[in-house]
Amino acid sequence: MHGALARRVQRYGWDRAAADYEPSWRDQLAVAQAQLVARATLRCGERVLDVASGTGLVAFAAARAVGARGHVDGVDLSGEMVAAAVQRAGQLRVDNATFSRMDAEALEFPDAQFDAVLCGLGLMYVPDAARAIAEMRRVLRPGGRAALMVWGERASCGFSPLFEIVDAEVRSDVCPLFFRLGEPGVLAQTCTAAGFATVVETRLDAPLVYADAEAACRAAFIGGPVALAWSRFDPEVRARVRERYVQAIAPFRSGEGYRLPGEFVVVTAQSMLHEGRG
């Protein structure tokens, strides 16, 4: 899929998912997101960029870490996600975080503006992840840190049948390279190629727990990356897709609920202290 088209599909898909994202994913991602923020070693007074910020779950944690003297800029391709983050910031009375719509591949910030850059589960959707990572390095100050997280290997993520099930109902693949960055060493190597140093890749297992099949399906189809395709399915197709997905996750059923394996890859890296930018 051409980059411009892929970005448009992702934007509209996440616009569709915005209202359902937190109810479906906040609790399921809490452990992994906390690890991401912890490994960024944020300090009071720092300026932080959160790329693919969504509804602000990572950004708000970062805002607490940097305190009133610090600031977090959250950016996301989806205008509806940005609007949800702004609304949530008001509800939580967070005044040291701002949000705006922006493409991760073309960050609208000058060079060397941030002490740290975060990106939690956003790079899988970016058409050119290497370019986005290079942009993150560009806006970091010398010695600044990056903490990036993607889903792990396909076989280690219990929701992975979702993509082939939806692909069978549409004309083009949905997120065909979704798990590529989760393969061993790939994200770390991409960071190194972008000019980062002190690159460390670790893996984290954190299961995705759902109360019942309806909750698991809601997360997969309404609040996730296939939301745009799901929104265009007629009732017959939805029923067929839902049935296939419930069958696929049946091995992870526990009573009425489900406990799906979830693997995450977290990479920390540093912008070199002395480097030529160009």
N, C-alpha and C positions, 0 to 999 in steps of 0.2 A: 504494500500500500504506500502510495506517495506520501512524503512527509507532511505536506500541507493538508492533505485529506485525512491522514492519521491524526493530526492535531485537532482537526475539526470534529472528527468522530469522538475523540477523547473529551473534548470540551463539552459537546452536547450530551455525551453519556454521563459525565460527572455532574452537569447541570441537572439532569434527571435524577441523579442519585442523592443530591445534596440533602434533601429533607429527611431521607431515611438512613443516612450514613452513620450518624452518632448512635441512634437506637440499635443499629445492627452490628456496629463494629467497635464502639468505644470500650466496652468491657473486654472484648476479645483481644484487643490490641494493647491493652494497658501495660501488661508486663513487658512486652517488646519495646514499646515506646519509652517506658521508663528507663530501660537499659540504654537505649539510644541517647537520651538526654544525659544520663549519668556518664557515659563514655565520652561525651563532648567536653567534660570537665569545665563547664561554664563558671564564670566568676562574676562577682558583683561589679556592676558598672560596664559590662561588656555590651557591644553591639552585635546582634546575632541575626542572621538571615535564615529563614525556614522556607525551603523550596518545596513546592507541591504541598502547601500548608493545609489544604482542605478546609475543614471547619475549625481548625486551630488547636487540635488536641496537643500536638507537640509544641506549638508556639506558646501556648499558655503555660506549659510546664517550664519552657525556657525563660519566659517572662518572670516566673517566680524565682528562678535560679539567678538571674542577673539583677534582680531587685529594682527599686525605684530609680536608681541612677543609671541603669542599663536600659536597652531598648531592643525589641524584636520586630523585624520586618517579615511578615508572612506574605508569600506570593503564590498564586495558583492560576492555572489556565482557565478554570471554571469561574465565571462570574457569580453563579449561584452559590458555589462553595465560599467565595470571598464574602458575599453578602451574609451568609450564615455565620461566618467567623466574626464579622463586624458586629452582628446582633448579639452573638454569644459574649463577645468582649464587653459589650455594654451591660449585659445581664450579670457578668462576673465582676464588673467594675475594674477591669484590667485597663489601665491607662498607659502602660509602657509597651503596648503592642499595636501595630497598625497593619492593615491588610490591603493588598491591591492585586488586580488581575495582571499576570505577566507570564510570558513564555519562558520556561526554564532554559531553553536554548539561546535566548537573547535577553539576558537580564539587564534591566534598565537602570543600572547603577554604575558609577565610575569605578575605576580600578581601586583596589586596596581600601575598601570601605568597612569591612567587617572583621571582627575578632574570631568569629566562628560561623560556620555554615552547617545547617542540618538538612537532611532530606529523608523523611521516613516513608518508605513504600510509594515513592513517586517515579523513580527512574525506570520501572518496568513499562511505563506507558509513554515515555518520551521517545519519539522516532529516532533521534540521534543522542543516545545517552552519553557518548564520549564528548560530544560538543557541550552538553549540559554540564558535565563534570569540569570541563575546561573553563566554562563560564564561572562556575563556583570558585575555582582556583583564582581566576582573574580578580574577583571582587574581594578576595581575602587579603588582609594585610600580611606582610612577611611574618612568618611564624604563626599565622592563624591556623585554626584547626577545622577539619571537616569530619562530620560523623554521618555516614550514609547507611541506609538500611533497605534491603530488598527481600522479597520472598526467597526461600532456599530452593533446593532441587525439587523438580516435579514430583518425584516418587516420595518425597518427605512431606508433601502438603496434601492433606486429605481432601481439599476442595478441588484439586486439579482436574478431575473429570468434567468439571463445569464447562471448560473451554471446548472440548471436543463435542460435547452434547449440544452446545449452542451453535458451534461451527456447522453442524449437520443441518441446521435450519436456515442458514444464511448463505449468501453468495461468496463472501470473502471471509478469510480467517479473522477471528476475534483475538487480538493480542497474540499473534503467532510466536513472538519471541519473549513471552511473559517470563519464563523461567530461565532464560539464557544467562542473565547476570547472577543468578543464584548458583550456577555451577562452580565447582571449586576453583578459586583463584581468579575468576573472570572479572569481578568487580574490582579487586585489588589491582590487577594488571591494568585495568582501564584507568584507575586513579594514577598509577605510576606513569602511564603513557601521557596523561594530562599534565604532568609536571609536579605531582605531589611527592613528598618524601615521608619517611617513617610510616609507611603504610602497613596496617595490621588488620587482618581479616579474621573474624570469629563467627561461630555459628551458635544459634540460640534456639532451643526447642520450647515452644509455648503453645499448648493446645488451644483450639478454638471450641468453646463450650456453648452449646445452644440448648434451650429448654425443651424443644420439640422440633419436628420436621418443618413446621411452618416458619419458625424462627431461623432455621438453617437455610431454608429456601429464600426467605426474605433478604437475608444478608447476601446470598449469592446472586440473586436476580434483580433486586430492586435497589440495594444499596452498594452494589459492587461494579466491577468494570464492564459487565455485560448489560448494564441498565438500559442503554439505548436500544440494543437489539430486543431485549425483553419488552420494552415499551411498544414495539411495533408488531409483536406477535399477536395473532388472534387467539381467542380462548382455547381453541382446539390445540394449537401449537404449544401454548403455555402449559396445558394439562399434560401433553406428551413430554415436554422438556422437564417439567417438575417431577413426573413419575420416574424418568430415567435418572435424574439427579438423586432422588431419594433412594433409589436402588443402589446407586454408586456409593453412597455414603453409609449404607446399611451396616458394613463391618464395624463402623465406629459408633453404633448405637449403644446407649447405656440406659436401660429402662425406657422412659419416654423421651429422654434427651439424647444428645449426640456430643461426642468428644473427638473432634477431628484433629489429627496431627497437624502442627504448624511449625515449619522451620523458617528461621530468619537468618539472613547474613548481615552482619554489621561490620563496616569498614571504617576505621579511623585513620586520618592522614593529616599531614601538616604541610602548609605552604612554606617553601624554603625561605630562610632568613635573608639570603642574598641571591637574587636571581634577576635575569633580564626578562622583561615582559615584552611580548610582541605577538 
